[in-house]
Amino acid sequence: MKNALIEYGLTEKEAEIYLLCLKTGDATANRIAELANIPRSTTYDLLEKLKHNGLITTRIVKHKTLFTSSDPELLIKNLENKKQIVSEAVPKLKKLRNLIGEKPCVEVYEGKIALIKLLDEILDNSKLLLIGNAEEAASKIGYHPDKFRMKRKERKIPIKQILEPSKKAEKIKIDKYTKVKFLKKLKNNKESTFISETTTYHLLILDEITAIKVVSKEHANSQKIIFDELWKKAKTKIE
């Protein structure tokens, strides 16, 4: 129980005093200090803090101040009130954050297994753009690109792809969730770039597979500009 109160926000000593008050009912500060084995001055300070938070109440009987615990249900009400206050403040806090812009977060992954896990993460996005080489991906990471494609269609995630003109790329079926164009300059490309709303994934398909994940809306927007320019130049059919 004490751990729950600490998680709520009380200090260890405050939690001990509150639990003691629950057990003893009405008691003077001297009696509580004696039972808690804490100096009276410290006990009084703790009781005042708990009183300030509404967890302790006082009443005077025969010129003595008695302390008693409030209904534990008040803990839940306090949390609900705090949640309401914070919820109302969050939109304003977000505006403050947007004024300075978000600091980009960059993560590097190495190896085939890490790349496969990252492909699963990419599927958490609602919309994707891709610049890559289908044959290179298939040769280095096996059937996983095809598996990724199947999962994406199952989740109905739309994607626009710019790929190299190859038999592998040509086999990709175009449907309402899949658009494909071809660009000759990607023939020997060793990188696949997935672009979402806020995150860009640069997958380097070399002998040593490396992936770079960049969480930055600004970076994603710049990559979208590059994609849009390449999309204009790309062909709908392999020539």
PyRosetta script that sets phi, psi and omega in degrees:
from pyrosetta import init, pose_from_sequence

init()
pose = pose_from_sequence("MKNALIEYGLTEKEAEIYLLCLKTGDATANRIAELANIPRSTTYDLLEKLKHNGLITTRIVKHKTLFTSSDPELLIKNLENKKQIVSEAVPKLKKLRNLIGEKPCVEVYEGKIALIKLLDEILDNSKLLLIGNAEEAASKIGYHPDKFRMKRKERKIPIKQILEPSKKAEKIKIDKYTKVKFLKKLKNNKESTFISETTTYHLLILDEITAIKVVSKEHANSQKIIFDELWKKAKTKIE")
pose.set_psi(1, -38.1)
pose.set_omega(1, -179.3)
pose.set_phi(2, -62.6)
pose.set_psi(2, -40.3)
pose.set_omega(2, 179.2)
pose.set_phi(3, -61.3)
pose.set_psi(3, -38.0)
pose.set_omega(3, 179.1)
pose.set_phi(4, -63.9)
pose.set_psi(4, -39.4)
pose.set_omega(4, 179.5)
pose.set_phi(5, -69.6)
pose.set_psi(5, -35.1)
pose.set_omega(5, 176.6)
pose.set_phi(6, -66.4)
pose.set_psi(6, -41.1)
pose.set_omega(6, 176.2)
pose.set_phi(7, -62.3)
pose.set_psi(7, -33.7)
pose.set_omega(7, 177.9)
pose.set_phi(8, -63.3)
pose.set_psi(8, -33.0)
pose.set_omega(8, 178.8)
pose.set_phi(9, 135.7)
pose.set_psi(9, -0.9)
pose.set_omega(9, 178.4)
pose.set_phi(10, -81.4)
pose.set_psi(10, 154.5)
pose.set_omega(10, 172.1)
pose.set_phi(11, -77.2)
pose.set_psi(11, 169.0)
pose.set_omega(11, -179.1)
pose.set_phi(12, -59.7)
pose.set_psi(12, -44.5)
pose.set_omega(12, -179.0)
pose.set_phi(13, -67.6)
pose.set_psi(13, -39.5)
pose.set_omega(13, 177.5)
pose.set_phi(14, -62.0)
pose.set_psi(14, -41.0)
pose.set_omega(14, 179.0)
pose.set_phi(15, -63.9)
pose.set_psi(15, -41.5)
pose.set_omega(15, 179.7)
pose.set_phi(16, -63.4)
pose.set_psi(16, -43.5)
pose.set_omega(16, 179.7)
pose.set_phi(17, -65.7)
pose.set_psi(17, -41.3)
pose.set_omega(17, -179.9)
pose.set_phi(18, -63.3)
pose.set_psi(18, -44.7)
pose.set_omega(18, 178.8)
pose.set_phi(19, -63.1)
pose.set_psi(19, -39.1)
pose.set_omega(19, 178.9)
pose.set_phi(20, -63.8)
pose.set_psi(20, -41.8)
pose.set_omega(20, 178.5)
pose.set_phi(21, -65.2)
pose.set_psi(21, -35.1)
pose.set_omega(21, 176.3)
pose.set_phi(22, -61.9)
pose.set_psi(22, -38.4)
pose.set_omega(22, -176.5)
pose.set_phi(23, -78.2)
pose.set_psi(23, -36.7)
pose.set_omega(23, -172.9)
pose.set_phi(24, -91.3)
pose.set_psi(24, -21.0)
pose.set_omega(24, -174.9)
pose.set_phi(25, 74.6)
pose.set_psi(25, -142.8)
pose.set_omega(25, 179.8)
pose.set_phi(26, -64.4)
pose.set_psi(26, 133.3)
pose.set_omega(26, 177.3)
pose.set_phi(27, -159.8)
pose.set_psi(27, 151.7)
pose.set_omega(27, 176.8)
pose.set_phi(28, -79.1)
pose.set_psi(28, 165.0)
pose.set_omega(28, 178.2)
pose.set_phi(29, -62.0)
pose.set_psi(29, -36.9)
pose.set_omega(29, 178.9)
pose.set_phi(30, -61.8)
pose.set_psi(30, -44.0)
pose.set_omega(30, -178.3)
pose.set_phi(31, -66.3)
pose.set_psi(31, -42.1)
pose.set_omega(31, 179.6)
pose.set_phi(32, -64.4)
pose.set_psi(32, -40.8)
pose.set_omega(32, 178.8)
pose.set_phi(33, -63.1)
pose.set_psi(33, -39.4)
pose.set_omega(33, 179.9)
pose.set_phi(34, -65.4)
pose.set_psi(34, -46.3)
pose.set_omega(34, -179.0)
pose.set_phi(35, -67.6)
pose.set_psi(35, -34.9)
pose.set_omega(35, -178.3)
pose.set_phi(36, -84.8)
pose.set_psi(36, -11.4)
pose.set_omega(36, -177.6)
pose.set_phi(37, 58.8)
pose.set_psi(37, 43.7)
pose.set_omega(37, 180.0)
pose.set_phi(38, -126.3)
pose.set_psi(38, 142.2)
pose.set_omega(38, 178.0)
pose.set_phi(39, -52.8)
pose.set_psi(39, 144.7)
pose.set_omega(39, -175.7)
pose.set_phi(40, -59.1)
pose.set_psi(40, -40.3)
pose.set_omega(40, -178.1)
pose.set_phi(41, -62.9)
pose.set_psi(41, -40.5)
pose.set_omega(41, 178.1)
pose.set_phi(42, -67.3)
pose.set_psi(42, -42.9)
pose.set_omega(42, 179.5)
pose.set_phi(43, -60.4)
pose.set_psi(43, -43.0)
pose.set_omega(43, -179.5)
pose.set_phi(44, -62.7)
pose.set_psi(44, -42.3)
pose.set_omega(44, 178.3)
pose.set_phi(45, -61.3)
pose.set_psi(45, -42.2)
pose.set_omega(45, 179.7)
pose.set_phi(46, -64.8)
pose.set_psi(46, -41.7)
pose.set_omega(46, 178.9)
pose.set_phi(47, -63.3)
pose.set_psi(47, -38.7)
pose.set_omega(47, 179.3)
pose.set_phi(48, -65.8)
pose.set_psi(48, -38.6)
pose.set_omega(48, 178.1)
pose.set_phi(49, -65.7)
pose.set_psi(49, -42.3)
pose.set_omega(49, 178.5)
pose.set_phi(50, -66.5)
pose.set_psi(50, -36.5)
pose.set_omega(50, 177.6)
pose.set_phi(51, -65.0)
pose.set_psi(51, -41.4)
pose.set_omega(51, 179.2)
pose.set_phi(52, -60.6)
pose.set_psi(52, -34.1)
pose.set_omega(52, 179.7)
pose.set_phi(53, -86.5)
pose.set_psi(53, 2.4)
pose.set_omega(53, 177.2)
pose.set_phi(54, 81.3)
pose.set_psi(54, 7.4)
pose.set_omega(54, -176.4)
pose.set_phi(55, -90.2)
pose.set_psi(55, -13.0)
pose.set_omega(55, 177.6)
pose.set_phi(56, -130.7)
pose.set_psi(56, 139.5)
pose.set_omega(56, 174.6)
pose.set_phi(57, -121.5)
pose.set_psi(57, 161.1)
pose.set_omega(57, 179.1)
pose.set_phi(58, -127.2)
pose.set_psi(58, 154.5)
pose.set_omega(58, 171.2)
pose.set_phi(59, -149.5)
pose.set_psi(59, 152.5)
pose.set_omega(59, -177.4)
pose.set_phi(60, -105.0)
pose.set_psi(60, 124.6)
pose.set_omega(60, 178.4)
pose.set_phi(61, -128.2)
pose.set_psi(61, 120.3)
pose.set_omega(61, 179.8)
pose.set_phi(62, 52.0)
pose.set_psi(62, 48.1)
pose.set_omega(62, 176.6)
pose.set_phi(63, 67.7)
pose.set_psi(63, 12.4)
pose.set_omega(63, 177.4)
pose.set_phi(64, -113.1)
pose.set_psi(64, 137.8)
pose.set_omega(64, 177.3)
pose.set_phi(65, -88.0)
pose.set_psi(65, 119.9)
pose.set_omega(65, 179.8)
pose.set_phi(66, -107.3)
pose.set_psi(66, 138.1)
pose.set_omega(66, 179.3)
pose.set_phi(67, -107.7)
pose.set_psi(67, 138.2)
pose.set_omega(67, 176.5)
pose.set_phi(68, -142.9)
pose.set_psi(68, 153.0)
pose.set_omega(68, -177.9)
pose.set_phi(69, -79.0)
pose.set_psi(69, 148.3)
pose.set_omega(69, 174.2)
pose.set_phi(70, -80.7)
pose.set_psi(70, 167.9)
pose.set_omega(70, 177.6)
pose.set_phi(71, -59.0)
pose.set_psi(71, 128.4)
pose.set_omega(71, 178.7)
pose.set_phi(72, -54.9)
pose.set_psi(72, -22.4)
pose.set_omega(72, 177.4)
pose.set_phi(73, -58.8)
pose.set_psi(73, -22.9)
pose.set_omega(73, -180.0)
pose.set_phi(74, -63.4)
pose.set_psi(74, -27.6)
pose.set_omega(74, 177.5)
pose.set_phi(75, -58.4)
pose.set_psi(75, -44.6)
pose.set_omega(75, -179.8)
pose.set_phi(76, -67.2)
pose.set_psi(76, -42.8)
pose.set_omega(76, 179.6)
pose.set_phi(77, -62.1)
pose.set_psi(77, -39.7)
pose.set_omega(77, 178.2)
pose.set_phi(78, -62.2)
pose.set_psi(78, -42.9)
pose.set_omega(78, 179.0)
pose.set_phi(79, -63.9)
pose.set_psi(79, -40.5)
pose.set_omega(79, 178.9)
pose.set_phi(80, -63.8)
pose.set_psi(80, -39.8)
pose.set_omega(80, 177.9)
pose.set_phi(81, -64.8)
pose.set_psi(81, -42.6)
pose.set_omega(81, 178.7)
pose.set_phi(82, -62.9)
pose.set_psi(82, -41.3)
pose.set_omega(82, 179.7)
pose.set_phi(83, -61.9)
pose.set_psi(83, -41.5)
pose.set_omega(83, 179.5)
pose.set_phi(84, -63.1)
pose.set_psi(84, -43.5)
pose.set_omega(84, -179.8)
pose.set_phi(85, -63.8)
pose.set_psi(85, -45.4)
pose.set_omega(85, -179.2)
pose.set_phi(86, -66.8)
pose.set_psi(86, -40.8)
pose.set_omega(86, 179.9)
pose.set_phi(87, -59.3)
pose.set_psi(87, -39.3)
pose.set_omega(87, 179.0)
pose.set_phi(88, -70.3)
pose.set_psi(88, -27.8)
pose.set_omega(88, -178.1)
pose.set_phi(89, -84.5)
pose.set_psi(89, -24.4)
pose.set_omega(89, -174.4)
pose.set_phi(90, -55.4)
pose.set_psi(90, -46.8)
pose.set_omega(90, 179.0)
pose.set_phi(91, -56.4)
pose.set_psi(91, -39.7)
pose.set_omega(91, 178.7)
pose.set_phi(92, -68.9)
pose.set_psi(92, -38.1)
pose.set_omega(92, 178.7)
pose.set_phi(93, -64.8)
pose.set_psi(93, -38.2)
pose.set_omega(93, 178.4)
pose.set_phi(94, -63.9)
pose.set_psi(94, -38.5)
pose.set_omega(94, 178.7)
pose.set_phi(95, -63.2)
pose.set_psi(95, -39.4)
pose.set_omega(95, 177.6)
pose.set_phi(96, -62.8)
pose.set_psi(96, -40.5)
pose.set_omega(96, -179.7)
pose.set_phi(97, -65.6)
pose.set_psi(97, -39.7)
pose.set_omega(97, -178.7)
pose.set_phi(98, -67.5)
pose.set_psi(98, -23.8)
pose.set_omega(98, -179.7)
pose.set_phi(99, -64.3)
pose.set_psi(99, -35.2)
pose.set_omega(99, -178.8)
pose.set_phi(100, -98.8)
pose.set_psi(100, -9.8)
pose.set_omega(100, 179.8)
pose.set_phi(101, 78.9)
pose.set_psi(101, 153.8)
pose.set_omega(101, -179.3)
pose.set_phi(102, -83.8)
pose.set_psi(102, 139.2)
pose.set_omega(102, 177.4)
pose.set_phi(103, -75.8)
pose.set_psi(103, 126.7)
pose.set_omega(103, -179.1)
pose.set_phi(104, -60.4)
pose.set_psi(104, 144.2)
pose.set_omega(104, 176.2)
pose.set_phi(105, -115.8)
pose.set_psi(105, 125.1)
pose.set_omega(105, -177.5)
pose.set_phi(106, -118.7)
pose.set_psi(106, 128.4)
pose.set_omega(106, 177.6)
pose.set_phi(107, -126.5)
pose.set_psi(107, 141.5)
pose.set_omega(107, -179.3)
pose.set_phi(108, -116.3)
pose.set_psi(108, 132.3)
pose.set_omega(108, 178.8)
pose.set_phi(109, -120.5)
pose.set_psi(109, 142.3)
pose.set_omega(109, 179.9)
pose.set_phi(110, -128.2)
pose.set_psi(110, 142.4)
pose.set_omega(110, 176.7)
pose.set_phi(111, 98.0)
pose.set_psi(111, 157.9)
pose.set_omega(111, -176.1)
pose.set_phi(112, -65.0)
pose.set_psi(112, -42.2)
pose.set_omega(112, -177.7)
pose.set_phi(113, -63.2)
pose.set_psi(113, -43.1)
pose.set_omega(113, 178.9)
pose.set_phi(114, -62.6)
pose.set_psi(114, -38.6)
pose.set_omega(114, -179.8)
pose.set_phi(115, -66.0)
pose.set_psi(115, -41.1)
pose.set_omega(115, 179.7)
pose.set_phi(116, -62.7)
pose.set_psi(116, -41.3)
pose.set_omega(116, 177.3)
pose.set_phi(117, -63.9)
pose.set_psi(117, -36.8)
pose.set_omega(117, -179.9)
pose.set_phi(118, -67.6)
pose.set_psi(118, -35.0)
pose.set_omega(118, 177.2)
pose.set_phi(119, -61.2)
pose.set_psi(119, -37.9)
pose.set_omega(119, 176.6)
pose.set_phi(120, -65.1)
pose.set_psi(120, -39.1)
pose.set_omega(120, 178.9)
pose.set_phi(121, -64.6)
pose.set_psi(121, -38.2)
pose.set_omega(121, -179.5)
pose.set_phi(122, -58.5)
pose.set_psi(122, -31.0)
pose.set_omega(122, -179.2)
pose.set_phi(123, -71.9)
pose.set_psi(123, -5.1)
pose.set_omega(123, 175.9)
pose.set_phi(124, -78.0)
pose.set_psi(124, -10.5)
pose.set_omega(124, -179.8)
pose.set_phi(125, -84.4)
pose.set_psi(125, 152.1)
pose.set_omega(125, -175.3)
pose.set_phi(126, -89.1)
pose.set_psi(126, -13.5)
pose.set_omega(126, -176.8)
pose.set_phi(127, -157.2)
pose.set_psi(127, 139.0)
pose.set_omega(127, -174.6)
pose.set_phi(128, -136.5)
pose.set_psi(128, 150.8)
pose.set_omega(128, 168.9)
pose.set_phi(129, -121.7)
pose.set_psi(129, 146.3)
pose.set_omega(129, -178.7)
pose.set_phi(130, -140.7)
pose.set_psi(130, 132.5)
pose.set_omega(130, 169.4)
pose.set_phi(131, -119.3)
pose.set_psi(131, 120.0)
pose.set_omega(131, -176.5)
pose.set_phi(132, -168.3)
pose.set_psi(132, -170.1)
pose.set_omega(132, -179.4)
pose.set_phi(133, -129.0)
pose.set_psi(133, 108.7)
pose.set_omega(133, -174.8)
pose.set_phi(134, -64.0)
pose.set_psi(134, -40.6)
pose.set_omega(134, -178.2)
pose.set_phi(135, -67.9)
pose.set_psi(135, -42.0)
pose.set_omega(135, 179.0)
pose.set_phi(136, -62.4)
pose.set_psi(136, -43.7)
pose.set_omega(136, -179.9)
pose.set_phi(137, -62.4)
pose.set_psi(137, -43.8)
pose.set_omega(137, -179.4)
pose.set_phi(138, -65.0)
pose.set_psi(138, -39.2)
pose.set_omega(138, -177.2)
pose.set_phi(139, -71.4)
pose.set_psi(139, -29.3)
pose.set_omega(139, -176.2)
pose.set_phi(140, -95.6)
pose.set_psi(140, -33.3)
pose.set_omega(140, -177.6)
pose.set_phi(141, -122.5)
pose.set_psi(141, 21.5)
pose.set_omega(141, 170.1)
pose.set_phi(142, 63.4)
pose.set_psi(142, -135.5)
pose.set_omega(142, -172.7)
pose.set_phi(143, -80.6)
pose.set_psi(143, -5.6)
pose.set_omega(143, -172.8)
pose.set_phi(144, -60.8)
pose.set_psi(144, -37.5)
pose.set_omega(144, 175.3)
pose.set_phi(145, -58.8)
pose.set_psi(145, -38.0)
pose.set_omega(145, 177.9)
pose.set_phi(146, -67.8)
pose.set_psi(146, -40.2)
pose.set_omega(146, 178.1)
pose.set_phi(147, -64.0)
pose.set_psi(147, -40.5)
pose.set_omega(147, 176.7)
pose.set_phi(148, -59.8)
pose.set_psi(148, -43.2)
pose.set_omega(148, -178.5)
pose.set_phi(149, -62.9)
pose.set_psi(149, -41.2)
pose.set_omega(149, -179.9)
pose.set_phi(150, -65.7)
pose.set_psi(150, -44.7)
pose.set_omega(150, 179.3)
pose.set_phi(151, -62.8)
pose.set_psi(151, -40.1)
pose.set_omega(151, -179.3)
pose.set_phi(152, -61.5)
pose.set_psi(152, -43.1)
pose.set_omega(152, 180.0)
pose.set_phi(153, -67.6)
pose.set_psi(153, -37.1)
pose.set_omega(153, 177.9)
pose.set_phi(154, -61.7)
pose.set_psi(154, -37.0)
pose.set_omega(154, -179.5)
pose.set_phi(155, -87.1)
pose.set_psi(155, -1.3)
pose.set_omega(155, 177.8)
pose.set_phi(156, 58.7)
pose.set_psi(156, 44.6)
pose.set_omega(156, 178.6)
pose.set_phi(157, -93.6)
pose.set_psi(157, 116.6)
pose.set_omega(157, -179.6)
pose.set_phi(158, -72.1)
pose.set_psi(158, 145.5)
pose.set_omega(158, 179.0)
pose.set_phi(159, -144.6)
pose.set_psi(159, 141.4)
pose.set_omega(159, 171.3)
pose.set_phi(160, -113.0)
pose.set_psi(160, 126.9)
pose.set_omega(160, -174.9)
pose.set_phi(161, -122.4)
pose.set_psi(161, 136.1)
pose.set_omega(161, 170.3)
pose.set_phi(162, -112.9)
pose.set_psi(162, 114.9)
pose.set_omega(162, -174.3)
pose.set_phi(163, -125.3)
pose.set_psi(163, 170.1)
pose.set_omega(163, 176.3)
pose.set_phi(164, -73.7)
pose.set_psi(164, 151.2)
pose.set_omega(164, 175.2)
pose.set_phi(165, -75.0)
pose.set_psi(165, 104.1)
pose.set_omega(165, -179.3)
pose.set_phi(166, -150.6)
pose.set_psi(166, 166.3)
pose.set_omega(166, 179.3)
pose.set_phi(167, -63.5)
pose.set_psi(167, -39.4)
pose.set_omega(167, 179.9)
pose.set_phi(168, -62.5)
pose.set_psi(168, -45.9)
pose.set_omega(168, -179.3)
pose.set_phi(169, -68.0)
pose.set_psi(169, -36.2)
pose.set_omega(169, -177.6)
pose.set_phi(170, -67.2)
pose.set_psi(170, -25.2)
pose.set_omega(170, -178.4)
pose.set_phi(171, -75.3)
pose.set_psi(171, -14.4)
pose.set_omega(171, -179.3)
pose.set_phi(172, -66.9)
pose.set_psi(172, 122.1)
pose.set_omega(172, -176.7)
pose.set_phi(173, -77.5)
pose.set_psi(173, 133.4)
pose.set_omega(173, 177.8)
pose.set_phi(174, -89.9)
pose.set_psi(174, 129.4)
pose.set_omega(174, 176.7)
pose.set_phi(175, -144.0)
pose.set_psi(175, -168.3)
pose.set_omega(175, -175.3)
pose.set_phi(176, -69.0)
pose.set_psi(176, -13.9)
pose.set_omega(176, 177.3)
pose.set_phi(177, -106.4)
pose.set_psi(177, -1.0)
pose.set_omega(177, -174.2)
pose.set_phi(178, -135.6)
pose.set_psi(178, 120.4)
pose.set_omega(178, 173.9)
pose.set_phi(179, -121.4)
pose.set_psi(179, 135.7)
pose.set_omega(179, -177.4)
pose.set_phi(180, -133.2)
pose.set_psi(180, 136.1)
pose.set_omega(180, 170.0)
pose.set_phi(181, -131.3)
pose.set_psi(181, 162.7)
pose.set_omega(181, -174.3)
pose.set_phi(182, -122.0)
pose.set_psi(182, 142.0)
pose.set_omega(182, -179.9)
pose.set_phi(183, -135.3)
pose.set_psi(183, 120.9)
pose.set_omega(183, -176.2)
pose.set_phi(184, -58.5)
pose.set_psi(184, -34.3)
pose.set_omega(184, -176.7)
pose.set_phi(185, -64.9)
pose.set_psi(185, -12.5)
pose.set_omega(185, 179.1)
pose.set_phi(186, -90.6)
pose.set_psi(186, 4.5)
pose.set_omega(186, -176.0)
pose.set_phi(187, -54.1)
pose.set_psi(187, -44.6)
pose.set_omega(187, -178.6)
pose.set_phi(188, -107.9)
pose.set_psi(188, 19.8)
pose.set_omega(188, -178.4)
pose.set_phi(189, -68.9)
pose.set_psi(189, 133.8)
pose.set_omega(189, -178.8)
pose.set_phi(190, -107.9)
pose.set_psi(190, 9.0)
pose.set_omega(190, -178.0)
pose.set_phi(191, -125.5)
pose.set_psi(191, 139.4)
pose.set_omega(191, 171.4)
pose.set_phi(192, -114.3)
pose.set_psi(192, 131.3)
pose.set_omega(192, -178.2)
pose.set_phi(193, -120.0)
pose.set_psi(193, 116.1)
pose.set_omega(193, 174.8)
pose.set_phi(194, -98.3)
pose.set_psi(194, 132.5)
pose.set_omega(194, -178.3)
pose.set_phi(195, -123.2)
pose.set_psi(195, 124.3)
pose.set_omega(195, 174.7)
pose.set_phi(196, -115.8)
pose.set_psi(196, -166.5)
pose.set_omega(196, -177.2)
pose.set_phi(197, -63.3)
pose.set_psi(197, -42.0)
pose.set_omega(197, -175.1)
pose.set_phi(198, -125.6)
pose.set_psi(198, -6.9)
pose.set_omega(198, -174.1)
pose.set_phi(199, -131.2)
pose.set_psi(199, 140.5)
pose.set_omega(199, 176.3)
pose.set_phi(200, -120.7)
pose.set_psi(200, 134.2)
pose.set_omega(200, 179.4)
pose.set_phi(201, -115.8)
pose.set_psi(201, 115.4)
pose.set_omega(201, 177.0)
pose.set_phi(202, -101.1)
pose.set_psi(202, 109.9)
pose.set_omega(202, -178.9)
pose.set_phi(203, -103.1)
pose.set_psi(203, 112.9)
pose.set_omega(203, -178.5)
pose.set_phi(204, -94.0)
pose.set_psi(204, 106.1)
pose.set_omega(204, -175.6)
pose.set_phi(205, -89.6)
pose.set_psi(205, 75.1)
pose.set_omega(205, 179.0)
pose.set_phi(206, -110.0)
pose.set_psi(206, -170.7)
pose.set_omega(206, 176.8)
pose.set_phi(207, -59.0)
pose.set_psi(207, -40.5)
pose.set_omega(207, 172.3)
pose.set_phi(208, -103.8)
pose.set_psi(208, 109.7)
pose.set_omega(208, -175.8)
pose.set_phi(209, -72.5)
pose.set_psi(209, 129.1)
pose.set_omega(209, 179.7)
pose.set_phi(210, -133.1)
pose.set_psi(210, 140.7)
pose.set_omega(210, 176.8)
pose.set_phi(211, -126.8)
pose.set_psi(211, 138.6)
pose.set_omega(211, 178.0)
pose.set_phi(212, -120.7)
pose.set_psi(212, 119.2)
pose.set_omega(212, 180.0)
pose.set_phi(213, -103.9)
pose.set_psi(213, 123.9)
pose.set_omega(213, -179.4)
pose.set_phi(214, -118.5)
pose.set_psi(214, 112.0)
pose.set_omega(214, 177.3)
pose.set_phi(215, -94.1)
pose.set_psi(215, 99.2)
pose.set_omega(215, -178.5)
pose.set_phi(216, -165.4)
pose.set_psi(216, 120.2)
pose.set_omega(216, 179.8)
pose.set_phi(217, -65.0)
pose.set_psi(217, -36.8)
pose.set_omega(217, 179.5)
pose.set_phi(218, -63.2)
pose.set_psi(218, -44.4)
pose.set_omega(218, 179.3)
pose.set_phi(219, -64.9)
pose.set_psi(219, -42.2)
pose.set_omega(219, 179.2)
pose.set_phi(220, -61.5)
pose.set_psi(220, -40.8)
pose.set_omega(220, 179.2)
pose.set_phi(221, -63.9)
pose.set_psi(221, -39.8)
pose.set_omega(221, 179.1)
pose.set_phi(222, -67.1)
pose.set_psi(222, -35.8)
pose.set_omega(222, 177.6)
pose.set_phi(223, -68.6)
pose.set_psi(223, -33.9)
pose.set_omega(223, 177.5)
pose.set_phi(224, -65.5)
pose.set_psi(224, -36.7)
pose.set_omega(224, 177.6)
pose.set_phi(225, -62.4)
pose.set_psi(225, -44.9)
pose.set_omega(225, 177.5)
pose.set_phi(226, -61.7)
pose.set_psi(226, -44.3)
pose.set_omega(226, 179.7)
pose.set_phi(227, -59.7)
pose.set_psi(227, -47.1)
pose.set_omega(227, -178.0)
pose.set_phi(228, -60.2)
pose.set_psi(228, -38.2)
pose.set_omega(228, 178.5)
pose.set_phi(229, -67.7)
pose.set_psi(229, -41.4)
pose.set_omega(229, 178.4)
pose.set_phi(230, -68.5)
pose.set_psi(230, -35.2)
pose.set_omega(230, 179.6)
pose.set_phi(231, -61.8)
pose.set_psi(231, -37.6)
pose.set_omega(231, 178.1)
pose.set_phi(232, -64.4)
pose.set_psi(232, -35.6)
pose.set_omega(232, -177.2)
pose.set_phi(233, -84.6)
pose.set_psi(233, -23.6)
pose.set_omega(233, -176.2)
pose.set_phi(234, -70.1)
pose.set_psi(234, 157.7)
pose.set_omega(234, -177.8)
pose.set_phi(235, -104.6)
pose.set_psi(235, 149.2)
pose.set_omega(235, 178.8)
pose.set_phi(236, -80.1)
pose.set_psi(236, -17.9)
pose.set_omega(236, 178.9)
pose.set_phi(237, -132.4)
pose.set_psi(237, 152.8)
pose.set_omega(237, 176.9)
pose.set_phi(238, -77.0)
pose.set_psi(238, 127.2)
pose.set_omega(238, -177.7)
pose.set_phi(239, -95.4)
pose.dump_pdb("model.pdb")
